[in-house]
Amino acid sequence: MPREIRLNTFDMACVGHIQQGMWTHPRDTSAQYTQLSHWLDLARLLERGLFDGLFLADVLGVYDVLDGSADAAIRSGAQIPLLDPAMIVPAMAAVTTQLGFGITANLSYEAPYLFARRMSTLDHLTQGRIGWNVVTGYLDSAARAMGLERQMRHDDRYDLAEEYMEVVYRLWEESWGPGSVLRDRASGRYADPAAIRRIRHEGAQYRIDAYHLCEPSPQRTPVLYQAGASARGQRFAARHAECVFLNGGPAEDVARAIAELRALAAPRELRVFVGATLVTGRSEAEAAEKLAEYRRHSSVEGALAHASASLGIDFGRYAMDEPIEAGPGNAIQSNVAAMKRATGPAFTKRGLIDQFILGSRQKPMVGCVGGIADRLIEYAEATGADGFNLSRTVFPECLEEVVDELVPALQERGAYKRAYAAGTYREKLFGAGPLLAPPHPAAGFRAA
């Protein structure tokens, strides 16, 4: 039997997420992202398809590297305008009972005391179905928006993140001990002060003296996601993450990256999700025709704005065939590494644009439903990936096709669940208890 494939939808509370320009397609409804019904319908659809999660990306700041301006991003709708993903989760949780929700939150600009309460609140309101993608940011525009001249250096941001994680772990896991919540109507005692600890922390970046404001939520610490692929990011993921996101690519490269991550994290278990874009049809010819139709709506300008920011290179400064040297920088180093693998260490703007099949650097997997199902199974077997993060193309038809056609094809092949497992998000993903267990560092603070 093939390994079970897990699916997340990779989305963002904006018009243009990964595939830039798709919102201009006449059947696309992404521009309705400001309407609550848009998100409620999406949540219901994903739960019908037994998706493990809806993962909502987020970014602070704007993509203003291309030509030193945000104009291209604004014109094309490349992740601007953008809503706060945390605000829409409770509504989606109210119309579902099983679907997990992962949200991205940048710890570089968020006080840990306030953030810990926000995530505990979401864990309570979703009844244990919330996850957090831990990011440190990569845009100088975000730093300027927060009153700073520029962002911290790449590795320094991870040093800050290590201290941040200790503070929020202590708030979530240590502050309210076992038996702290009594709810004793007869005595009028809701909680036991003797079982609640004041958290005191004095570090290089943070100083706190506080009780966590929330009583323990179903998972205490949310399910932890991370996508760092630099050497420093991998060490951070190996210590903290439960689920890791990776860019797609040749199976041998992804297999090697997964093996390295799991070796670093051992003996802890990791779930690994690989980014994927699907264009399906009832036949190969129909899928190819659909791809050609979609391509007519892709935005090179939006894709360049996104790529310039995430690679840290102003492509507006280069002629089409002028070699571009991408060295180490402060942007997303895994994206730079992926581009070097695809084009070689020296590449050109023309070569980059050739990668933009659907307005992004992520090449779509195109084919009939059965063929796509077989390719996903083969890729998961070859790499050791647990599942895929599916980014949208033309919404909602791209996901309706997955739910109505691809999921049944995977089920017929024994590679996809036919019902949700019971329990919280963490229990569904790992089949264990709702709380983080040793040797995860959070468990040590709860034991204390």
C-alpha positions, 0 to 999 in steps of 0.5 A: 500500500502507498503511504497516506498523502495529506493535503493542505491548501496554501492560501493567503487573505489577498487577491494574488498569493503565489500564482500572480495574475490568476485573479483576472481570469473570468471564473476566478473569485479571489477578489471576493476575499474581503467577504466572509462568505468567501472563507466560509465556503472555502472551509466547508469545501476543504472539510468535505475533501478531508483536507488536513488544514487550511494554511494561511500565509501572511507577510508584513510590509510590501514588495518594494524591491523591484525598481525600488518601488511597490508600484508593480506589486500594487498594480498586480495585486501581489500580496497587497492588499492583505487581511489579517489571517487570524481574524477570519479563522474563528468564523471558519471554525464555526462552520467546520468541526475537523479542519485544521487552521495554520496561520503565519505570524511574524515574531520579529514585530509581535510582543510574545505576551500579546501573541501568546494570548491570541494563539490561546484564544484561537486554540480555544475557539477552534477547540484545538485546531490551530497551528502557527507557522513561525516566521522571522520576516524578510522584508525591510519594508516591514521593518520600516513600517514598524519604525526601524531602519532595516530588519535584523540580519538573517541569523540574528533573527533566528537568535531572537526567535529562540528566545521568543519561543522560550517565552511563549512556551513558558506562558503556554505550558508553565504558567497554568499548572495541572489542576489550576482550573477548578470551576467549583461553583459551590466554593466560588473558586474558578482557579487555584492561585497556588497552581498558577505561576508568574512567568519571569524572564530577562533575556537579551531581547525580552523582559517579562513578568506576567501570568498568562492571561488564558487558561490552558487551551486544548493543545496549549502550544499550537501545532508548530510549522516552519519553512526555513531551509537555510542552515540556521533555519534547519536547525531552528526547525529541527528544534521546534517545528512539528511540520515543515514546508519545503519548496518542490523540486527534483525528487532526489533534492527534496528527499535529501532535504527531508532526510537531513531535517529528520536526522536533525530532529530525531528522535522527534517525528516531523511531518513534511509538506511539499509545495505543489500547483496542480492543473488537472483535466479529464484527459491530458489534452484537456489539462494542457488546454486549461494550462494554456488558458490560465497562462493567458492571465498570468502576470509577469510584473506581479511575479517579478515583484514577488521574486525580487522581494523574496530573492532580495534582488532588484531585477529592474536593474538588469537587462533581459540577458545580463547575468545575475549573481545571487549571493547570500542576503537577508531575503528568503535563502531557500528561494535563492537556493531553489532558483540556483538549482533551477537555473544555475548559480548565474541566471538572467532575467529572461531565464527567470521569466521563463520559470513563470509558467503561471505567474510564479516560480513554482512549475505546475503539475499538469495532467489527467486526474489519474495521472496526477494522483499517480505522480503525487503518490510516486513523488511522496514515495520517492521523497518521504514527504507526508503530503502537499501544500496546494497553492491556488490557481483559478479559484475556486475551481482548482480546489473543487476539482481536487475535492471532487476528482483527485481525492477520490482517485487517491482514495481508490489507490489507497493513498488518502484517508476516508474519514478524519481521525478524532481529536485536535489538530496535533492528534490528527497529524500525529496520532498521539495526545493533544500536548507536545511531548518530550523531547520537544522543549515546550514539554520541558517547561510544562514539566517544570 
